Amino acid sequence: METTTTPLLRVLVLVLFLFDSAVAQPFLFDPINPLLNAGPAQKKPNYETSFTGIWELIRNSSGVSAMHLVITKENKAILFDSTNSGPSLLPLPAGNCRPDPTNKTNGEDCWAHAAEYDFVADQLRPLKVLTNTWCSSGGFAADGTLVQSGGFHEGATAVRYLKTCPMCDWIEYPAALSVNRWYATQQILPDGSFIVVGGRREFSYEFIPAPGQSNPSNYKLPFLIETTDDEENNLYPFLHLSTDGNLFIFANNRSILLDPRTHTILREFPPLKDGSHNYPASAASALLPLRLRSSTTAPIPAEVIICGGASHKSAALAAEKVFIPALRRCSRLTITKPNARWHTEVMPTPRVMADMLLLPTADVLIINGATKGTSGWGWAESPNLEPLLYQPSSRRNERFKTLTPTTIPRMYHSTSAVLPDTSILVAGSNPNNRYNYTAQYPTEFRLERFYPPYLDPALAVHRPRIVKELAPSSVTYGTSFQVVFDVADLGLESGDLKVTMYAPPFTTHGFSMNQRLLILSTVELSPAGLGRWTVAVTAPPSGVVAPPGYYLLYVVNRAVPGEGVWVQLM
């Protein structure tokens, strides 16, 4: 006998089936608005995918090779090289040549060595940098201005500023620093000021002065003398601002915690004995994502990771065209923990000169570089084409995942950056002393995007979309604020979500300066309509935990992030 059902019963069955499909465990049912119920009591697993990413060539020429790369709050990439690598592929506007002290013919250089790339509109604008930015450093001020320091020759003591207006160009103060800062590292501090540490044959640090001012002196740091060797191996030291306001400094294979307010070394950590890790050995390093808590005043743990590098003598051997394998180890150190010690694991492949980027999901991407040799002109071979995904919170020996390889070697002087849409911009590579288009690894101008596994098209239905017109433009330290977003998932609960804030870094020579990712404390999740939700989160407590400035704000649904929006933390 044929069975019939009423339309109401069919709807009820469909609703129950959808909930049973979405969660295989008990859930809280809202009889008034059942499609917006609170979801299961337990945290659901992350969405999984076998997708290992995909590459896209987005532009055949960036005009200049991207030795340095940053992403501005205006959704522009600023990429620039040294000024002494030869003519670029991007001319300066007619009548706007830069004075060139090395040009004995007419004293002019009519080629751009910096460019602004609008990655949304795919438009390129030449920028006129006056002093040599070769192997310099930088970071963003609280108002979004790029503050950029050091370099070579006439640029070694310079501080440069680039605001983010449509036609802005560099403003430069060539004599701002007390000594040459070539291969130095710049770090923002809790009050928004900057410290610059090290540089070739400079064993000191100083603070960037106000525009137009000059530093008469600096602070000596004997630690930098102690960590140099015959190959140096302590240039571009790794700087990470800890959650107690002190500065972690790693050089070669040793590290200290410096109080920049009192100029006191508070402690020295155990050495990392597997080799060298700073230029030219060039490992990658990051401060792992910080998980914030709103209900406690306990210190926030801060953990540093360092991956790859080279043996102490690799650079000397590479100069003789003897290339030995890079290091394979990744080591982690909780710098806020008494009696901290390194915990080490092994990468799938050796790697030197890699970039290390914090993803909106709180995972880590290791990309670019080589498997043999060190940084330097022609001092490496065997490009490492395969990115690695590192998941810090996974179980040991299950943290690495090898991703889809590129076809373009990204060797010395290559860069990368996380974009607001969560894809990765990849640029640069020039292991030659000038622009060279016929070398084994020629000067590279092509721009690529890499789409990590979370951008699997099959996961698109789960991707949150922040309602931009309702998003805050600024947030104040320690306050609660709301983020409104749309997502198709049923049965959403607060445990499914992460809300993260990302400080965009200044990337060069395998180190992303000032990079920081914060996992915000969730206060409440509530429905705001069919498929729309409001999540209330707590802003970071102070500049010690998160220095003032512009951050990308992301909503992540079970390891699937949506596009970020810019928010100013103040």
Secondary structure, 3 states (H helix, E strand, C coil): CCCCCCHHHHHHHHHHHHHHHHCCCCEECCCCCHHHCCEECCCCCCCCCCCCCEEEEEECCCCCCCCEEEECCCCEEEEECCCCCCCCCCECCCCCCEECCCCCCCCEECECCEEEEECCCCEEEEECCCCCCCCCEEEECCCCCEEEECCCHHHCCCEEEECCCCCCCCEEECCCCCCCCCCCEEEECCCCCEEEECCCCCCEEEECCCCCCCCCCCEECHHHHHHCECCECCECCEEEECCCCCEEEEECCEEEEEECCCCEEEEECCCCCCCECCECCCCEEEECCEECCCCCCCCCCCEEEEECCECCCHHHHHHCCCCCECCCEEEEEECCCCCCCCEEEECCCCCECCEEEECCCCCEEEECCEEEECCCCCCEEEECCCCEEECCCCCCCCCEEECCCCCCCCCCCEEEEECCCCCEEEEECCCCCCCCCCCCCCCCCCEEEEECHHHCHHHHHHCCEECHHHCCCEECCCCEEEEEEECCCCCCCHHHEEEEEEECCEEECCEEECCEEEECEEEEEEEEECCEEEEEEECCCCCCCCCCEEEEEEEEECCEECCCEEEEEC
